[in-house]
Amino acid sequence: MKAFIRGMRGELLKMRHTFLPLLHIGVPALGCGVFLLYYRFSGWDEINRISGYAQVIGVSLPFMASIVCAGNIRLEEKNHFQVLLGGWKEKWKGLAAKYLALAGMGLLAITGALALFGAGSFLLLPSDPAEGRSLTAGIYLLLAAALFLGSLPLYLEHLFLNLAFSGTVSQCAGVVQFLLSALFLTGLGEGRWQFFPCTWSARGAMFALAGIYRKKSGAMYFSELQRTVFICLLLLVFICVIIGLWYHYFEGRQCND
């Protein structure tokens, strides 16, 4: 555990003077400001406001993950992967520490984006006079958990693409995943989205809100939740195993991107 903590701290120190920390602060703040400004003059109710905002965060995560992973791996390219591959007694721990550091930064960005929106919504946006404020801190935490858990395979996938190919390949894949995630918010995604990890965050946020506000049988929702969690966990384990086996034999590549 101490080795992982030191490795994660090293990753954060490496990224300290890059654009990545600013990206995790600036993008949530800017996005929150734009949505609050729009909702201030629109007629959306409170539930639809948070639903739309959470879905946009979920749709954006694949592309953002591709940018973050590309920026991080460029730091490794400067020393031809010598630190990443040779700085650990067990090579897989280097990739795991990098993955945990990036996922942790993603968690902070997602939580910050929702916290800012919640505070701005309370202070700036009108509520229904009859019902008052219906969104609690627990709902915001549930959405943050759904968005973050759905993003877990994204960092692993884009680390793999950056290591095996290049940042350009990763960012192209991020654009495709962005479009697919947006497309699967429609009826096309019904019954299929669980098999496409890039859609988990956006659809997961919808699924979480549906369990709270949609008029449906509790037993039916619980059965659908069990099926969804099982499929997603199975795919996540499969992705981890495949990329872990590949990384065991990874010895670097040419850094001429």
C-alpha positions in Angstrom: 0.0 0.0 0.0 2.8 2.4 0.8 4.3 1.8 -2.6 1.0 2.7 -4.3 0.7 5.8 -2.2 4.3 6.9 -3.1 3.6 6.0 -6.8 0.4 8.1 -6.9 2.1 11.0 -5.2 4.9 10.7 -7.8 2.3 10.9 -10.6 0.7 13.9 -9.1 4.1 15.6 -8.7 4.9 14.9 -12.3 1.6 16.5 -13.5 1.9 19.5 -11.1 3.4 21.8 -13.8 1.3 20.6 -16.7 -2.1 21.6 -18.0 -3.8 18.6 -16.3 -4.5 20.1 -12.8 -5.9 23.2 -14.4 -8.0 21.1 -16.7 -9.6 19.3 -13.8 -10.4 22.7 -12.2 -11.2 24.9 -15.1 -13.5 22.6 -17.2 -15.9 21.8 -14.3 -16.0 25.5 -13.3 -16.6 26.7 -16.8 -19.2 24.0 -17.6 -21.0 24.7 -14.4 -21.1 28.5 -15.2 -22.5 27.9 -18.7 -25.3 25.6 -17.5 -26.2 27.8 -14.6 -26.4 30.8 -16.9 -28.6 28.8 -19.4 -30.9 27.4 -16.7 -31.3 30.9 -15.1 -33.3 32.0 -18.2 -34.9 28.7 -19.2 -38.0 27.1 -18.0 -36.6 23.8 -17.0 -37.7 22.3 -13.6 -35.2 21.2 -11.0 -35.1 17.5 -11.9 -34.6 18.1 -15.6 -31.9 20.6 -14.8 -29.7 18.2 -12.8 -30.5 15.3 -15.2 -29.4 17.3 -18.3 -26.3 18.5 -16.5 -25.3 15.0 -15.3 -25.8 13.5 -18.7 -23.6 16.1 -20.3 -20.8 15.3 -17.8 -21.2 11.6 -18.5 -21.1 12.1 -22.3 -18.0 14.3 -22.0 -16.0 11.9 -19.8 -14.7 9.6 -22.6 -13.1 12.5 -24.5 -11.8 14.2 -21.3 -10.3 10.8 -20.2 -8.5 10.6 -23.6 -7.0 14.1 -23.2 -5.9 13.5 -19.6 -4.3 10.1 -20.4 -2.6 11.5 -23.5 -1.1 14.4 -21.5 0.1 12.0 -18.7 1.7 9.5 -21.1 3.5 12.3 -23.0 5.4 12.8 -19.7 6.5 9.1 -19.9 7.5 9.5 -23.6 10.1 12.1 -22.7 12.1 9.5 -20.9 11.2 6.7 -23.3 9.1 4.9 -20.6 12.2 4.2 -18.5 10.7 5.4 -15.2 7.4 3.7 -15.8 8.8 0.3 -16.8 12.0 0.3 -14.8 11.1 2.1 -11.6 9.0 -0.7 -10.2 10.0 -4.2 -9.0 6.6 -5.4 -10.1 5.9 -3.7 -13.4 2.1 -3.8 -13.1 2.2 -1.6 -10.0 3.4 1.4 -12.0 0.4 1.2 -14.3 -1.9 0.7 -11.4 -0.5 3.7 -9.5 -0.9 5.9 -12.6 -4.4 4.6 -13.2 -5.4 5.3 -9.5 -3.9 8.8 -9.6 -5.8 9.7 -12.8 -9.1 8.2 -11.6 -8.7 10.0 -8.3 -8.3 13.3 -10.1 -11.4 12.4 -12.2 -13.4 11.8 -9.0 -12.4 15.2 -7.6 -13.4 16.9 -10.9 -16.8 15.1 -11.0 -17.5 15.8 -7.4 -16.4 19.5 -7.7 -18.6 19.9 -10.8 -21.7 18.6 -9.0 -21.0 20.5 -5.8 -20.6 23.8 -7.7 -23.8 23.2 -9.6 -25.6 22.3 -6.4 -24.5 25.4 -4.7 -25.2 27.6 -7.8 -28.6 26.0 -8.2 -29.5 26.7 -4.6 -28.4 30.3 -4.7 -29.2 31.4 -8.3 -32.0 29.2 -9.8 -35.7 29.3 -8.9 -37.5 26.4 -7.3 -41.0 25.1 -7.6 -43.1 27.2 -5.1 -45.3 24.3 -4.4 -42.7 21.6 -3.8 -39.6 23.7 -2.8 -36.2 22.1 -3.2 -36.4 18.4 -4.1 -32.7 17.7 -4.7 -30.8 16.7 -1.6 -27.1 16.3 -1.0 -27.6 12.5 -1.1 -28.9 12.7 -4.7 -25.8 14.7 -5.7 -23.6 12.1 -4.1 -25.4 9.3 -5.8 -24.9 11.0 -9.2 -21.2 11.6 -8.4 -20.9 7.9 -7.6 -22.7 6.8 -10.8 -20.6 9.1 -13.0 -17.3 8.2 -11.3 -17.9 4.4 -11.3 -19.0 4.6 -15.0 -15.7 6.3 -15.8 -13.4 3.7 -14.3 -12.9 1.7 -17.5 -12.2 4.8 -19.6 -8.9 5.7 -17.9 -7.7 2.1 -18.3 -8.7 2.0 -22.0 -7.1 5.3 -22.8 -3.9 4.4 -20.9 -3.7 1.3 -23.1 -4.3 3.2 -26.3 -1.7 5.8 -25.4 0.9 3.3 -24.4 0.3 0.9 -27.3 -0.3 3.4 -30.1 -0.3 7.2 -29.6 -2.2 10.1 -28.2 -3.8 10.8 -31.5 -5.3 7.3 -31.6 -6.6 7.7 -28.0 -8.2 11.1 -28.8 -9.8 9.8 -31.9 -11.2 6.9 -29.9 -12.4 9.5 -27.3 -14.4 11.4 -30.0 -16.0 8.2 -31.2 -16.9 7.2 -27.6 -18.3 10.7 -27.0 -20.6 10.4 -30.0 -21.6 6.9 -29.1 -22.4 7.9 -25.5 -24.6 10.7 -26.7 -26.3 8.4 -29.2 -27.0 5.8 -26.6 -28.9 8.3 -24.4 -31.7 7.9 -26.9 -33.9 4.8 -27.3 -31.1 3.2 -29.3 -29.3 2.5 -26.0 -32.1 0.7 -24.3 -30.9 -2.8 -23.4 -27.5 -2.3 -25.1 -25.7 0.4 -23.1 -24.4 -2.0 -20.5 -22.2 -3.6 -23.1 -20.4 -0.3 -24.1 -18.3 1.0 -21.2 -18.1 4.5 -22.7 -21.8 4.9 -22.1 -21.8 3.8 -18.5 -21.5 7.3 -16.9 -24.2 9.1 -18.9 -26.7 6.2 -18.8 -25.7 5.4 -15.2 -26.7 8.9 -14.1 -30.1 8.5 -15.9 -30.5 5.1 -14.3 -29.8 6.4 -10.8 -32.3 9.3 -11.2 -34.9 6.9 -12.7 -34.7 4.8 -9.5 -35.6 7.8 -7.5 -38.2 9.6 -9.5 -39.7 7.2 -12.0 -42.9 5.5 -11.1 -41.9 1.9 -11.3 -42.0 -1.3 -9.2 -39.3 -1.5 -6.7 -38.8 -5.2 -7.5 -38.5 -4.5 -11.2 -35.9 -1.8 -10.6 -33.9 -3.9 -8.3 -33.8 -6.8 -10.8 -32.7 -4.4 -13.5 -30.1 -2.9 -11.2 -28.7 -6.4 -10.4 -28.4 -7.3 -14.1 -26.7 -4.0 -14.9 -24.2 -4.2 -12.1 -23.4 -7.8 -13.0 -22.8 -7.1 -16.7 -20.7 -4.0 -15.9 -18.5 -5.7 -13.3 -18.0 -8.7 -15.7 -16.9 -6.4 -18.5 -14.7 -4.3 -16.2 -12.9 -7.4 -14.9 -12.4 -8.6 -18.5 -10.9 -5.3 -19.5 -8.6 -5.3 -16.5 -7.4 -8.8 -17.3 -6.8 -8.3 -21.0 -4.9 -5.0 -20.5 -3.0 -6.4 -17.5 -1.8 -9.4 -19.6 -0.9 -7.1 -22.5 1.1 -4.7 -20.1 3.0 -7.7 -18.7 4.7 -8.0 -22.1 4.8 -4.3 -22.9 8.4 -3.1 -23.3 7.8 0.4 -24.7 7.4 1.8 -28.2 8.9 4.5 -30.4 8.1 8.0 -29.2 7.7 9.8 -32.4 4.0 10.9 -32.2 
